[in-house]
Amino acid sequence: LDPEEFRRQGHMVIDYLADYYQNIEKYPVRSQVEPNYLKSHLPDSAPCNPEPIENILRDLQKHIIPGLTHWQSPSHFALFPCATSTAGFLGEVLSTGFNVVGFNWISSPAATELENIVMDWFGKLLKLPGSFLFSGGGGGVLQGTTCEAMLSTLVAARDQMLRKIGRNNIGKLVVYLSNQTHFSFQKAAQIAGINPSNFRVISTTKDDEFSLCPNSVGSATIADVEGGLVPLYLCATVGTTLSTAVDPLGPICNIAEEYDMWVHVDAAYAGSACICPEFRHFLDGVEGANSFSLNAHKWFFSSLDCCCLWVKDPSALIKALSTKPEILRNQATDSKQVVDYKDWQINLSRRFRALKLWLVLRSYGVVNLQKFIRGHVNMAKHFEQLAAMNKRFEIVVPRKFSLVCFRISPSAMNQNCKILSTEEDVNLINQKLVESLNASGHVYMTHGVIGGIYFIRFAIGGPLTDYRHVDMAWTLIEDHADASLKAS
Ligand code: PLP
């Protein structure tokens, strides 16, 4: 690594990316390439001799950019946002630049200590109970993804329970989730060795806006206990993936307490909004949970990956996940005065993620972070009003944050067609609408299906998105819907 060459190439890459952001609206939002497109553009084997960065950047522009879906495009309304920012990007660059491997305190004390501090800062911003903070006996850790956070807390809960009931009773452990819980939870439960027949997937209804009903949780746990099984872990969600439903944390945690069951709160997307006082009530009841996580790389401008996990009892994690190899033995660990984050996560090596969270918090300050989030929510309200004003559309579930779930309504189809449409016809026309919108390259949206209803999700959260992009998207939706209705 030659510092001068590093400086020269580094400047070129930053310039390249600045131009990329300046021109991002010129690219089709969702990549339009066909599968295996890249093979024909690149050689079969790696080069023997060095190639100049200029050539590599030229090929990047020519062959890689067409195969990118532009997640930071202001017209990317698909899935949930994965927002970066200048501070998030620079934090990531600094972290990569130092490239420290902070698995334990001694391997890079600042990496661990900054993480301890920013996790307490962020926890305070969210008004998490003191028991989730280092200052209150709990603590936070930065992991890669929510899936990892679910898995690590699940194995902590599993081992804690098995210490009580005996390891050979693992087959009796039951996990609870709703039919709206993110699919990665079932993967985590599978990896943790929970018997798949003990996954209680509780149905939700439109009346409860697709949130978990405490009575259903209560009945399920009673039936399991009567059947000789052991309630272990419940995954509650604040802001479900399909429709941003919020599970009622207080009543659920009360039920869990009766059985000493671990409650994890997955607030991957919506958790960040709770730094605004007007959204904080969605976390009411979190004080009864054992762990809480959100993805700062979704809606906290912190660049992939940055999942923030707080636990009340770090010792449960440590008992399940710690390793003590001689090669890592050191005085700081022996003194028990430091956090060794390798014992709070699945993997050993870890990146210095705290830097980007620190830069985001310092560069923008709480006031601006709240402003960005409110800005996205207000644009979603605006989009919702546009959809509500047009009789051909309907809002499928009430909006809570910056996601609007809508569809061409059955009545619009019936006005247009001679024979009465079935729910299947309505689903099909909405499916065609999303496909044609995405094929246009001007926007990217994804869909959801709840209770047999196919709907379109319009998720706002891009760092460059403004009202003009929302208005443009709405005009496009109206035009494409007109064409689809005429053709039906
Ligand atoms: N939980 C919720 C509510 C989500 O919306 C998502 C992804 O969108 C996840 C979990 C999965 O997150 P990750 O990819 O970080 O595991």
Residues whose N, C-alpha, C, O or C-beta is under 5 A from the ligand:
A	BS01	PLP	F80 G144 T145 T146 C147 H182 S184 G239 T240 T241 D266 A268 Y269
